Amino acid sequence: MQQQKPDSPDHIPPPNAESPSLVFENILENVADAFFALDLDWKFTFLNRQSEQLLRRQREELLGKNVWDEFPESVNSTFDKQYRKAVAEQVAVTFEEFYPPLDSWFEVRAHPSSDGLAVYFLNINERKRTETVLRESESRYRTLFNSIDEGFCVIEVMFDRDGKANDHRFLEINPSFEKLTGIPADEALSGRSVSELIPNFEEKWSEIYGRVALSGEPIRFVEGSEALNRWFDVYAFRIGEPESRKVAILFNNITERKRSETSLRAAEERYRALVEATSTVIWHATPSGELSLVENQWNKVGGQNSEEMLKWGWLDVLHPDDREQTKRIWQEAVQNKSVYSAEFRVLTKDGDYRWFAASGVPLFDDNGNVREWIGANTDIHAKRLAEAERQRAEEDREQLFLSEQEARRAAENANQLKDEFLATLSHELRTPLNAILGWSQILRNRALGREETEKALATIERNARAQNQLIDDLLDVSRIITGKLRLDVRPVDLPSVIMAAVEAARPAAEAKNIRLQTLLDPHAGLISGDPDRLQQIVWNLLSNAIKFTPKVGRVQVRLESINSHVEIVISDTGKGIEAEFLPHVFDRFRQGDQTSTRAHGGLGLGLAIVRQLVELHGGQVSVASAGEGQGSAFTVSLPFLPLRNTERRKTESRVHPRAATGKQLDCPEELKELSVLVVDDERDARELIRAVLIDCGAEVTVAASVAEAIEHLKQKSFNVLITDIGMPEEDGYALIRKLRALAGEQGKIPAVALTAYARAEDRVQALRSGFQMHIAKPVEPAELIAVVANLAERMTGIESE
């Protein structure tokens, strides 16, 4: 039967001490990918919740069924071929495939093993739809590119050794290009430069485009080409990175417009009358560029009157940041006798600056000399504000796009780390599980001698504790990540803490004949911290040093005070750390050797927990190693406890101590003839608790569900209730609510929550729900007996009062 899972996807509850295989299943239930397992007969042996959703089938319908019988459309498909390839060649395969019956695309990763095939798969319909949208977008762009009437081309600007633009070549053109320029399309895209295509083509065009490529500033200009006998209205802007030297050009052939300018002069007076009725400011300038006349419209908006603007006085009303550039553009237009176009800010009568667009053209006499300049200033303030807003929006979109790319890269990296971590976790959980199952089967099937039996039981217990340690490390990391790890802070004498950790690690060192040396300054001073967590820091570092130190090596622990802090240095003569891995030593799930042939086990969490615990104490941890085979040294720096705080708190024991490991059962008198109701949907868990309590003389009734427990409660009186929390249909919280709702003494029975939900918030919820005690699985039999006896004694004392 499947237990309910906690809400948090990051939380992996510890398994039942008698059912360690549930750990792996619980983890697979909470991974983001759908997962199922097949045996060598292609039958389903496991499916997680996500696979039910994607396959649209209940796991009860599929377990034990042949995958090809249940999904006949996949026979002779890519799924069939890839799965069989993975099993036959014993290689992992990854592929994408569309499955018509489910109308879905899947990304599939199949991993073979000696007893079958593990398959991870993910619905990628959204990704496929995105790819389709991108293709359609490219098609729309190409259609627009080919359909616009304006000429459009992309060029590459060419520079000489002095950095001067002297030529360019066409990289891309649209169909209108040939019609507007007269340059055949096949010649334009032949790879030759413009000077090779048109030997007398003016170099000024390359110079203009060179300025755009170098500065990145777009430019709009009108220019004529004698070589092509055409005039063009051009808008040029840089594309790509500055190093690409690519410029996009949008242009129109305005030769006919130029030829019409002569006739336009005749309409000057009519145009002037029309302008009088508009807000556009008309101005005239001499051939040398001095302003000679400003129409009266300027007096309506300008901070100067028309007379003050004459000659070069108009520059004084421009924004200081715009003056030099505007003057330069104007002088270049005068010098080149070309169209003048500029945008700048002007001080108005209101004291504010407003954006104006200025454009001017030269008027020529019959000899081709400039007779005068005529131009107009148009208020474009609203337009500029809109353009600025649009530019900000484009920048935001670009930043969002870059962020999405970075997020995708991070997700892909996280996905890879997840796969590596799951593979490592599977290995680390299966290794002790192998010993537990193996010796359990031997004990059941063979009659062993006392010595062999003790060896088997010791092996089972040692490996079960190893699995429990793995789960504790995972829970510690989960609490650290979510910010829920709490420290029991008090003044701490480090030498005693360090020696406790050393004594705990000593058996492992002696087993490898490693010399464990301590150099502790007895006057190092007090620090403020959690003694249990500090001992965990030292023990983790010591265990790591012992694990990577060969036999007959040395591990040294040194404590000394330096300035305003103390340092704990744990050094060894072991394997050492390669330079490229040093920055990642304290990363979660990272190990120097992640191959299947690695010599040392573990999940890569111990050092990550050390760093987090040290930082929670306000300290720092670092590592140094001269390289492979040169040993390593870990240094923990912790701040001194301020002198005024040394007497603030007295040392206290932890709130929830556990029974000592391997403690012999000592049955108290309170358990004799004590009536206990045990509720757990797992039969092995019920039988374990029942056996422990019966051995101490208690009368035990067991129930597999809330409904069955309520029936027992209605028929018989009990002294204590022990119940699991996570159960199907109705959980332990539902049971405690129903119990407290019962009338009379039955509703007051003291209750113990014995559960795999072991977080601090789980304990708080249990106590608030009406339980008197909360115990986390796996529980030591001695601890369970002590808790039940203590609870029975307390309740007896209350009744006697």
RAQUI-V111882 format. One record per pair of residues at least 6 apart in sequence whose C-alpha atoms are under 8 Angstrom apart, sorted by sequence separation. I is the first residue (numbers start at 1). J is the second residue. If there is no record, write none. Layout:
I|J  I|J
This chain:
15|21  16|22  38|44  39|45  52|58  68|74  74|80  85|91  86|92  98|104  99|105  111|117  112|118  159|165  160|166  177|183  178|184  195|201  212|218  224|230  225|231  240|246  275|281  285|291  286|292  299|305  308|314  309|315  333|339  334|340  347|353  348|354  364|370  365|371  479|485  509|515  549|555  560|566  561|567  584|590  585|591  614|620  615|621  625|631  626|632  680|686  693|699  694|700  703|709  725|731  726|732  740|746  741|747  767|773  6|13  15|22  28|35  37|44  38|45  52|59  68|75  86|93  98|105  99|106  110|117  111|118  145|152  158|165  159|166  178|185  194|201  212|219  224|231  238|245  239|246  275|282  284|291  285|292  298|305  299|306  333|340  346|353  347|354  363|370  364|371  509|516  559|566  560|567  585|592  614|621  625|632  679|686  693|700  702|709  724|731  725|732  739|746  740|747  766|773  767|774  5|13  15|23  36|44  37|45  38|46  62|70  97|105  98|106  110|118  111|119  157|165  158|166  159|167  177|185  223|231  224|232  238|246  239|247  283|291  284|292  285|293  298|306  315|323  345|353  346|354  362|370  363|371  364|372  559|567  560|568  624|632  625|633  678|686  724|732  725|733  739|747  740|748  766|774  14|23  36|45  37|46  96|105  97|106  110|119  157|166  158|167  188|197  222|231  223|232  238|247  239|248  283|292  284|293  345|354  346|355  362|371  363|372  476|485  546|555  558|567  559|568  611|620  623|632  624|633  723|732  739|748  13|23  36|46  37|47  83|93  96|106  97|107  109|119  110|120  157|167  158|168  187|197  222|232  223|233  237|247  238|248  283|293  284|294  296|306  330|340  345|355  346|356  362|372  363|373  443|453  506|516  545|555  558|568  559|569  611|621  623|633  624|634  690|700  12|23  36|47  48|59  82|93  96|107  97|108  108|119  109|120  157|168  158|169  222|233  223|234  236|247  237|248  283|294  295|306  329|340  330|341  344|355  345|356  362|373  363|374  557|568  558|569  581|592  610|621  623|634  678|689  690|701  763|774  35|47  36|48  47|59  95|107  96|108  108|120  109|121  156|168  157|169  173|185  221|233  222|234  236|248  237|249  282|294  283|295  294|306  315|327  329|341  330|342  343|355  344|356  361|373  362|374  557|569  558|570  591|603  622|634  623|635  678|690  690|702  13|26  35|48  46|59  94|107  95|108  108|121  155|168  156|169  220|233  221|234  236|249  281|294  282|295  293|306  294|307  304|317  329|342  343|356  344|357  360|373  361|374  443|456  542|555  556|569  557|570  590|603  591|604  621|634  622|635  753|766  12|26  34|48  94|108  95|109  107|121  108|122  155|169  156|170  220|234  221|235  235|249  236|250  281|295  303|317  343|357  344|358  360|374  361|375  556|570  557|571  589|603  590|604  621|635  622|636  12|27  34|49  35|50  36|51  93|108  94|109  106|121  107|122  155|170  156|171  220|235  234|249  235|250  281|296  282|297  294|309  342|357  343|358  360|375  555|570  556|571  577|592  589|604  590|605  621|636  736|751  34|50  35|51  47|63  93|109  94|110  106|122  107|123  154|170  155|171  173|189  219|235  220|236  234|250  235|251  281|297  294|310  326|342  341|357  342|358  359|375  360|376  440|456  555|571  556|572  588|604  589|605  620|636  621|637  686|702  33|50  34|51  46|63  92|109  93|110  106|123  107|124  153|170  154|171  155|172  172|189  218|235  219|236  234|251  280|297  281|298  293|310  326|343  341|358  342|359  358|375  359|376  439|456  555|572  587|604  588|605  619|636  620|637  758|775  12|30  32|50  44|62  45|63  79|97  92|110  93|111  105|123  106|124  153|171  154|172  170|188  171|189  218|236  219|237  233|251  234|252  279|297  291|309  292|310  326|344  340|358  341|359  358|376  359|377  439|457  554|572  555|573  587|605  619|637  620|638  753|771  758|776  29|48  44|63  45|64  78|97  92|111  104|123  105|124  106|125  153|172  154|173  169|188  170|189  218|237  232|251  233|252  291|310  292|311  340|359  341|360  358|377  553|572  554|573  588|607  619|638  751|770  752|771  755|774  757|776  758|777  10|30  28|48  29|49  34|54  43|63  44|64  91|111  92|112  104|124  105|125  153|173  171|191  217|237  218|238  232|252  233|253  290|310  291|311  339|359  340|360  357|377  358|378  439|459  440|460  553|573  554|574  587|607  588|608  618|638  619|639  751|771  752|772  753|773  754|774  755|775  756|776  757|777  5|26  9|30  29|50  43|64  44|65  91|112  104|125  152|173  153|174  170|191  216|237  217|238  232|253  233|254  276|297  290|311  291|312  339|360  340|361  356|377  357|378  439|460  553|574  586|607  587|608  617|638  618|639  683|704  732|753  750|771  751|772  752|773  753|774  754|775  755|776  756|777  9|31  43|65  44|66  90|112  151|173  152|174  169|191  216|238  231|253  232|254  289|311  290|312  322|344  339|361  356|378  357|379  585|607  586|608  614|636  671|693  676|698  678|700  680|702  681|703  682|704  705|727  750|772  751|773  752|774  753|775  754|776  755|777  756|778  25|48  43|66  44|67  90|113  105|128  151|174  169|192  170|193  202|225  230|253  231|254  232|255  291|314  322|345  338|361  339|362  356|379  357|380  436|459  549|572  585|608  674|697  675|698  676|699  677|700  678|701  679|702  680|703  681|704  752|775  754|777  42|66  43|67  86|110  151|175  152|176  153|177  169|193  170|194  201|225  202|226  212|236  213|237  230|254  231|255  338|362  355|379  356|380  435|459  436|460  549|573  550|574  586|610  614|638  672|696  673|697  674|698  675|699  676|700  677|701  678|702  679|703  680|704  681|705  706|730  41|66  42|67  74|99  86|111  87|112  151|176  152|177  168|193  169|194  201|226  202|227  212|237  213|238  230|255  319|344  337|362  354|379  355|380  356|381  435|460  495|520  545|570  549|574  550|575  586|611  671|696  672|697  673|698  674|699  675|700  676|701  677|702  678|703  679|704  680|705  705|730  706|731  710|735  42|68  86|112  87|113  150|176  151|177  167|193  168|194  201|227  212|238  216|242  318|344  319|345  354|380  355|381  495|521  545|571  546|572  548|574  549|575  671|697  672|698  673|699  675|701  677|703  679|705  706|732  83|110  149|176  150|177  167|194  168|195  200|227  201|228  209|236  231|258  318|345  319|346  354|381  436|463  495|522  545|572  548|575  671|698  672|699  679|706  73|101  146|174  147|175  148|176  167|195  214|242  318|346  319|347  435|463  436|464  542|570  548|576  668|696  706|734  710|738  718|746  721|749  723|751  725|753  87|116  145|174  146|175  151|180  198|227  213|242  317|346  318|347  355|384  541|570  545|574  667|696  706|735  710|739  717|746  720|749  721|750  722|751  723|752  724|753  725|754  726|755  87|117  146|176  317|347  433|463  494|524  679|709  719|749  720|750  721|751  722|752  723|753  724|754  725|755  726|756  740|770  86|117  214|245  432|463  433|464  494|525  718|749  719|750  720|751  721|752  722|753  723|754  724|755  725|756  726|757  213|245  432|464  493|525  494|526  514|546  677|709  720|752  722|754  723|755  725|757  737|769  213|246  337|370  493|526  494|527  713|746  733|766  736|769  737|770  83|117  213|247  319|353  432|466  492|526  493|527  497|531  501|535  505|539  736|770  210|245  212|247  432|467  491|526  492|527  500|535  501|536  504|539  508|543  514|549  524|559  736|771  167|203  491|527  492|528  502|538  514|550  524|560  525|561  733|769  166|203  491|528  492|529  497|534  498|535  501|538  502|539  505|542  509|546  514|551  515|552  517|554  519|556  520|557  524|561  168|206  209|247  429|467  490|528  491|529  492|530  497|535  501|539  505|543  508|546  512|550  513|551  514|552  515|553  516|554  517|555  518|556  519|557  520|558  521|559  167|206  489|528  490|529  492|531  512|551  513|552  514|553  515|554  516|555  517|556  518|557  519|558  520|559  521|560  166|206  167|207  489|529  490|530  498|538  502|542  512|552  513|553  514|554  515|555  516|556  517|557  518|558  519|559  520|560  521|561  165|206  166|207  289|330  488|529  489|530  490|531  514|555  516|557  582|623  677|718  750|791  165|207  289|331  487|529  488|530  489|531  524|566  582|624  675|717  676|718  679|721  164|207  487|530  488|531  675|718  676|719  677|720  678|721  679|722  680|723  681|724  165|209  302|346  303|347  675|719  676|720  677|721  678|722  679|723  680|724  165|210  289|334  302|347  303|348  304|349  674|719  675|720  676|721  677|722  678|723  679|724  750|795  164|210  182|228  288|334  302|348  303|349  487|533  579|625  674|720  676|722  681|727  55|102  181|228  287|334  301|348  302|349  303|350  578|625  579|626  680|727  681|728  158|206  301|349  303|351  577|625  578|626  579|627  157|206  181|230  576|625  577|626  578|627  576|626  577|627  578|628  159|210  576|627  577|628  157|209  158|210  548|600  576|628  577|629  157|210  547|600  575|628  576|629  577|630  575|629  576|630  577|631  574|629  575|630  576|631  577|632  157|213  573|629  574|630  575|631  576|632  573|630  574|631  575|632  573|631  574|632  572|631  573|632  571|631  572|632  571|632  572|633  571|633  570|633  571|634  495|559  569|633  570|634  541|606  569|634  570|635  540|606  541|607  569|635  540|607  568|635  569|636  567|635  568|636  720|788  54|123  541|610  567|636  568|637  540|610  567|637  566|637  567|638  180|252  181|253  537|609  565|637  566|638  720|792  180|253  537|610  565|638  566|639  719|792  42|116  536|610  565|639  566|640  40|115  287|362  564|639  565|640  39|115  40|116  537|613  564|640  39|116  40|117  537|614  38|116  39|117  37|116  38|117  534|613  37|117  38|118  533|613  37|118  36|118  37|119  549|631  35|118  36|119  287|370  35|119  36|120  287|371  289|373  35|120  286|371  287|372  34|120  35|121  286|372  287|373  33|120  34|121  158|245  285|372  286|373  33|121  34|122  156|244  157|245  284|372  285|373  529|617  33|122  156|245  157|246  284|373  285|374  528|617  692|781  156|246  157|247  284|374  155|246  156|247  283|374  284|375  154|246  155|247  282|374  283|375  693|785  154|247  155|248  282|375  283|376  541|634  692|785  154|248  155|249  282|376  283|377  153|248  154|249  281|376  282|377  152|248  153|249  280|376  281|377  152|249  153|250  280|377  281|378  151|249  152|250  280|378  151|250  152|251  279|378  280|379  150|250  151|251  150|251  151|252  150|252  527|638  528|639  527|639  528|640  527|640  528|641  526|640  527|641  223|338  525|640  526|641  222|338  525|641  665|781  666|782  222|339  665|782  671|788  221|339  662|780  664|782  667|785  668|786  671|789  661|780  663|782  670|789  221|341  526|646  220|341  659|780  668|789  671|792  670|792  659|782  670|793  659|783  658|783  477|605  474|605  473|605  477|609  480|612  470|603  473|606  476|609  473|609  491|641  491|646  491|649  490|649  491|650  490|650  491|651  490|651  488|654  421|589  417|589  428|601  428|602  428|603  424|602  425|603  424|603  421|603  468|778  24|426  24|429  21|433  20|433  20|464  17|464  20|467  14|468  14|471  13|471  14|472  12|471  12|474  12|475  11|475  11|478  10|478  19|684  18|684  18|685  16|685  1|681  1|682  5|726  4|726  3|726  4|727  3|727  4|728  2|727  3|728  2|728  1|728  16|756  15|756  14|756  13|756  14|757  13|757  14|758  13|758  6|757  17|777  16|777  17|778  15|777  16|778  17|779  14|777  15|778  14|778
